[in-house]
Amino acid sequence: MAKTTPATLALGKSGVAFTLHTYDYDPDAGRVGLQAAESLGADPARVLKTLMAQVDGKPVCAVLASDQEVSMKKLAAVFGGKTAAMMKPADAERLTGYRVGGVSPFGQKRAVPTVVDEAALGHDRVFVNGGQRGLQAQLAPSDLIAATGAKLASIT
């Protein structure tokens, strides 16, 4: 597995400290984030998933614990919108340059407004997708926020 992806390159350029971890990605897993947490032997609250959505038709990125569900109402409010909906997988892949299951908030083809769920700050280090299926970057949640320019809000 290649460990150099647009996400890892973006992280390297940002100057934040991170470590990479690989795991056996299961394409048949019902919930990819939970499967990643189990494979890594990590608490699902520390393994964050990256979701691509639209608020009032404009793309946004939401990062939250793999064992939580995003509140579309809260997500819309964070970005000053009225409605939010998940992006179609094909649209997310085209926009980010990543395959579903490997979408990272770092190094996307087109940067979009990002929000990180505030619960992430309850951990000293979290895992975030490293830009391909089976690759996770571990870093401090404050570095995740700094490297993405993300807002911090309750979105679950």
Buried (B, 14 or more C-beta within 10 A) or exposed (E): EEEEBBBBEBBEEBEBEBEBBBBEBBEEBEEBBBBBBBBBEBBBBBBBBBBBBBBEEEBBBBBBBBBBEBBBEBBBBBBEBEEBEBBEEEEBBEBBBBEBBBBBBBBBEEBBBBBBBBBBBEBEBBBBBBBBBBBBBBBBBBBBBBBBEBBBBEBB
